[in-house]
Amino acid sequence: MELQQIETYLNSPDAQNRMKAIVELRHHNPEVVVPLLKQRMHDKEFMIRSYVAMGFGYKQTEEGFQALLDIIANEKDPNVRAEAANSLSKYGLERALPHLEELFEQESHWLVRQSIFAVMEEIINPETLLKMCQIGLQGQDPLVRQTAIANLGRLSDTPQAETALEMLLPLAVSDIWHVRAKVAKTLRKFHSPGAQAALMELRQDQDHRVVAATLEGTL
């Protein structure tokens, strides 16, 4: 699609046309794409705003980076903020990580926090990951808490291992079986006497699903 047609579609009252235009921008250079994407940053359709945020990640310019920070600061829809966080990570660790860390701390919505945890799978920064796990465990969302528990296992061979284990062990006696099961799976990545002792206790758990988690992958 030619740029003139794309611009016409971007201003169409038909959301499908606006979406087509954004998709077609993938064929053009970032310097051309980013200003056009910015025209739809405040589109009434959250899906289009999500695609705009995604586009800023693939068509990277300084203007696009600043637009993502604007989205993170002002966008009301968590789906769009989550997409913006993912796009921000594409600009590299040095630039993105401070903003992602701040967003995780300030943002309480599970979808945004889960998106940032997913980004952290590609980023090796034990100090930041530990902090995010601490914040995630302090929150109330069960999915974020489970993801935080799992991510603590990634710290088992880092200088943060002792602190990570200190966070895990109290959860081994949680009243919630799926928390104990997730802890059991995570503890298997630690080799300290404390971790092994907790695992032995969990192998005697009253819930067979927790017992199964302690044995997963060992048979």
N, C-alpha and C positions, 0 to 999 in steps of 0.2 A: 504494500500500500504506500502511495506517495505521501510525503509530509503534508501537503495541502489537504489531502483527504483525511489524514489522521487528525489534523487540527479541526476539521469540520466535524468529525465524529466525536472528538473530545468535548465539543460544545453541544452535542445533540441532547435533546430532552429524553431520548431513549437510552436507558442504562446499558442495554446490550451493546449499543453502538459505542458508548464510552468505554466499555470493557474491551471491545474489539480494538479500539484505537490504542489502548494501553498495551495490549498484547503485541500489536504490530510494532510498537516502539522498540522491541527487542532487536530489530534489524538496523537500528541507527546508532550513531555515536553518542556517548554519554553527554557531551557538551550540548547536543541538540535535545536529547531525551529529558534531561533533568528539569530544565525550565518548563517543558510541556507537562511533565508529571506534577510539578508544583501547582499547576492550574487546577488539579483535581484533588489536592490535599484535603479539601474541606467538602468534598462531594457528599451528598445526602445519603448515599449508599455505602454502608460500612465495608462491603465487599470490594468496592472500587477503591476505597481508601486503603484497604489491605493490600491490593495489587500495587498501588502507588508506593506504599512502604516497601514492598518486595522489590519494586523496580529500582529504588534508590540503593538497594544492596547490590544489584547486578550491574548497574550503570553508575560507577563510583566517581564522584567529583567532590570537591570541598563544599560546594553548594548543596549537594545531596546529603552529605554528612550532617550539615547544619539543619537541613530539613528534617532528618530523622530525630535529631535532638528536640526539635520543635514538636514533632509528633509525640514523642515520649512525654514531653512536658505538658501538652495541652489536649491530646486526644482523649475522648471519654470512653471509647469502646475498647475493652481489654483485648479483643481479637486483633485490632489494629496495633495496639501497643506491643503485643507479643510479636507480631510480624516485624515491627520496627526494631525491636531488640535483636531479633535474628539477623536482620539486615545490617545493623550496626556492627555485629561481630565480624562481618565480612571485610571490614576496613582494617582489621589487624588488631592483635592483642594490645599493643602499646596505646593505641588511640581509644579502642572500644572498652577495655576492661574497667577503667574507673567509672565510666558512665553506667555500665551494666551492674557493677557492684552497688552504685548509688541507687539505681532503679530497683534492684532486688530488695534493698533495705527499706525503701519508701513504699514499694508496691505490695499490696496485700492480696491482690487477686491471684488465684491459683494458676490461671492460664499463663499469665506473664511470668510468674516465678518458674513454672515448669519449662517455659520456653528458654529462660536463661540457664536453667540447669542443663537443658539439652545442648545449648551452646558450649557450656563448660566441658562437655565431653570431648571437645576438640581443642580445649585450652588447658595447658598444664600449668596451673598456678595454685599450688597447695594452700598458700595463705588465704587467698580469696575464696577458694572452695570451702575451706574450713569455716570461714566466717559465714558463708551462705548457708552451710549446713546448720550452724548454730541458730541463725535467724529462722530457717525453715522449720526446725524442731520447736521453736518457741511459738510458731503460729498454730492455728487451729485446723487448717485444712489437712485431712488425712492423706490425700495423695501427695501433697508437698512434703509432709512429714516422712512418708515412706521413701520418697525419692531422696530426701536428705540422708536417711539411714543408709540407703544403698551407696550414696556417694561417699560416705565416710569410709567405705571399704577401699576407695581409690587412694586413700591416704595411708594405707597400711605400710607402705615402704618409703614413707617420707618423714621428715623431721616432725611432722604434725601427728604422727601415729599415736603417740601416747595420749595426746589431748583427744583425738578422735575416739580412742578406746574408752576414755573416761566418760565420754558422752554416750557411748553405746551401752555400757554395762548396766546403768540404771534401767534402761529400756528392756532389758532381758527379763524383767519381772513385771512388765506392763500387764494391766488387766485385759488388754485387747490381744487376742490370739494372733491376728495378722501382723501386729507390730512385733510380737515375739518371733514370729516366723521370719520376718524380714531381718531382724537382728541376728537370728541364727545363721541365715545365709551370709550376712556381712561379716560376722565374727570369724567365719571360716577363712577369711583372708588375713587374719591376724594370727601370729604364732607365739604370743607371749603366754606365760602361765595363767594370767588372769583371763585371757580370752578362752583358753582351752578349758579352764574350770567352769566358765559360764556355759560353754557349749555342752559340757558333760551334764550340767543341770538341766539344760534345755532338752537333752535327749531323754530325760525322764518326765518331760512335760505331760500334763494331763490331756492336752489336745494332740491328737495324732498328726494333725497338719503341721504343727510346730516340730514334732519329732521328725517328720519326713523332711522338713527344711534343713535340719541339722545333718541329714544323711545325703541330701541331694548331690549327685555327682560323685559320690564316693563308692557307689556299688558297681 
